[in-house]
Amino acid sequence: MTSMTDAVAGARAHIEAALVARATSDTAFRELLKSNPHAAIRDMFGNDPIPSMKISVVEEQAGEVLLVLPRSIAEDELPDELLDYASGGNLHKCLSDIGFFTPIEGRGIRF
């Protein structure tokens, strides 16, 4: 993984842990999280940074284990973490972040 995808994965893990911790101690929040995840995120964080993203919340039942697999990404598809770069037009930062090139001091870019 690149540093960008590591950062996104870390942020996601932090947010998920905070939501689960609150849902564990607050029954009303737990019900809101299950019925309307976007409203629960707004309630907890003050806004919903991903309003167009579908969020599914599933509560494990006794005797059940849930395993969530990340979606597979085709070779010709940009991962979500890099779509911002593609739409924002910051090619230099994007290529640098994914390790495509490294600048050589005083000589510009090395591919």
C-alpha positions as CSV (number, residue, x, y, z in Angstrom):
1,M,0.0,0.0,0.0
2,T,1.0,3.5,-0.6
3,S,1.3,6.1,2.2
4,M,-2.0,7.6,0.9
5,T,-3.9,4.4,1.1
6,D,-2.3,3.7,4.5
7,A,-3.4,7.1,5.7
8,V,-7.0,6.5,4.4
9,A,-7.1,3.0,6.0
10,G,-5.8,4.5,9.3
11,A,-8.4,7.2,9.3
12,R,-11.2,4.8,8.5
13,A,-10.1,2.4,11.3
14,H,-10.0,5.3,13.8
15,I,-13.5,6.4,12.8
16,E,-14.9,2.9,12.8
17,A,-13.4,2.3,16.3
18,A,-14.9,5.5,17.6
19,L,-18.4,4.6,16.2
20,V,-18.2,1.1,17.7
21,A,-17.1,2.4,21.1
22,R,-20.0,4.8,21.3
23,A,-22.5,2.3,20.0
24,T,-21.3,-0.1,22.7
25,S,-22.0,2.4,25.5
26,D,-25.0,4.3,24.1
27,T,-28.1,2.3,23.1
28,A,-29.9,5.1,21.3
29,F,-26.8,5.9,19.2
30,R,-26.5,2.1,18.4
31,E,-30.0,2.1,17.1
32,L,-29.4,5.3,15.1
33,L,-26.2,3.8,13.6
34,K,-28.0,0.7,12.5
35,S,-31.0,2.5,11.1
36,N,-29.4,5.7,9.6
37,P,-25.5,5.5,9.6
38,H,-25.2,9.0,8.0
39,A,-27.3,10.6,10.7
40,A,-25.2,8.8,13.3
41,I,-21.9,10.1,11.7
42,R,-23.3,13.6,11.7
43,D,-24.4,13.3,15.3
44,M,-20.9,12.1,16.4
45,F,-18.6,14.2,14.2
46,G,-20.8,17.2,13.4
47,N,-20.9,16.5,9.7
48,D,-21.0,13.7,7.1
49,P,-17.8,13.7,5.0
50,I,-19.1,11.1,2.6
51,P,-22.9,11.7,2.1
52,S,-23.0,10.0,-1.3
53,M,-21.3,6.8,0.0
54,K,-23.5,3.8,0.9
55,I,-22.9,2.7,4.5
56,S,-24.1,-0.6,5.7
57,V,-24.1,-1.5,9.4
58,V,-24.6,-5.1,10.5
59,E,-24.9,-6.3,14.0
60,E,-23.4,-9.7,14.7
61,Q,-25.7,-12.2,16.3
62,A,-24.8,-14.8,18.9
63,G,-23.0,-17.7,17.2
64,E,-22.1,-15.6,14.2
65,V,-18.9,-14.1,12.9
66,L,-18.9,-11.5,10.2
67,L,-16.0,-11.1,7.8
68,V,-15.9,-8.0,5.6
69,L,-13.8,-8.3,2.5
70,P,-12.6,-5.1,0.8
71,R,-13.8,-4.6,-2.7
72,S,-11.4,-5.8,-5.4
73,I,-10.0,-3.1,-7.7
74,A,-9.4,-3.8,-11.3
75,E,-5.9,-2.9,-12.7
76,D,-7.4,-0.2,-14.8
77,E,-9.4,1.4,-12.0
78,L,-8.2,4.1,-9.7
79,P,-8.8,3.3,-6.0
80,D,-11.0,5.9,-4.2
81,E,-8.0,7.3,-2.4
82,L,-6.5,8.5,-5.7
83,L,-9.7,9.8,-7.4
84,D,-9.3,13.1,-5.6
85,Y,-5.9,13.5,-7.3
86,A,-7.3,12.6,-10.7
87,S,-10.1,15.1,-10.4
88,G,-8.0,17.8,-8.8
89,G,-5.3,17.8,-11.4
90,N,-2.4,17.7,-9.0
91,L,-0.3,15.2,-11.1
92,H,3.0,16.0,-9.5
93,K,1.7,15.3,-5.9
94,C,-0.2,12.2,-7.0
95,L,2.8,10.7,-8.8
96,S,5.0,11.6,-5.9
97,D,2.7,10.1,-3.3
98,I,2.4,6.8,-5.1
99,G,6.1,6.6,-5.5
100,F,6.1,6.9,-9.3
101,F,9.0,9.4,-9.4
102,T,11.4,11.0,-7.0
103,P,12.8,14.5,-7.4
104,I,16.6,14.8,-7.6
105,E,17.8,17.9,-5.9
106,G,18.9,20.5,-8.4
107,R,18.0,18.3,-11.4
108,G,14.2,18.1,-11.4
109,I,12.3,14.9,-11.7
110,R,13.7,11.4,-12.1
111,F,11.3,8.8,-13.6
